[in-house]
Amino acid sequence: MDTATSAFTAENLNTITSTSAVEGPTGALQLGKTGDRFRTIISGHLNAPPGPPSAFMGGYAYSISGQTAS
């Protein structure tokens, strides 16, 4: 958190612990499988009171399955 600008960035490492398919427009859709890993990056900016919202943020995710830990 940058206290001068109220900007923030977060990085998360995630592991899928269970999965189930959902119905998509062309049939069943399943994203990933148990044990797959992915990383999420989120950046945002806190909103000054009185809000809402209290913050704006956006981000992305990508697979890291098959990569060794660094």
N, C-alpha and C positions, 0 to 999 in steps of 0.2 A: 504494500500500500504506500503510495506516494502521498504524504500528508499535505504537500504544497498544492498538488493538482487534483487530488482525490481519485487518481487513476489506480487500477489494480490489475494484476495478472496472476492467474493460478494455473498450475500444472498438476494433473492427477494421473496416476497409474492405476488402471482398473483391470480386474480379472473377472470374467464371466463365471458365475457360480451355478447358474441354472438357466435353461432356455426353454422356450416353447414357441411354436409357430403361431402367427396371426394370419387372418384372412386378408390377403391383398387383392388388388383389382383383377389380377390374373391367376389367383390361386393362393395356396399357402406360402407364407414368407417367413423365413427364419434368419435372423442376423447373428452370425457367429455360433459357436458351440462351447459347451462347458470347458473351461480351461484356457480359452482364447484370451489374449491380453490386448488392451488398447490404451492409448494415451489421449487425454483431453486437455486442450489449452483454452482457457477462458480469459478474456480481457474485458474491462469495463470501467465505468466511471460512477462514483457515488453522486447522487442528486442532492442538492441542498434542500433543507427543510423548507416548506412544509410537506413536500412530496404529496401523494405518491406519484410515481414509483420512487422507491428509495435508491435505486440504481438502474443503470442500463448496462447490459453485457451481451456479448456474443462470443462464439468460439467454434471450434472444430474438433474432430476426433479422427484418429487414424490407428490402424492395426499395428501392433508390435509383436504379434505372435510369430514365433520362429526366430526372433532376435535374441541374442544373449544380453543379459543385464549389464549395464555399464556403470 
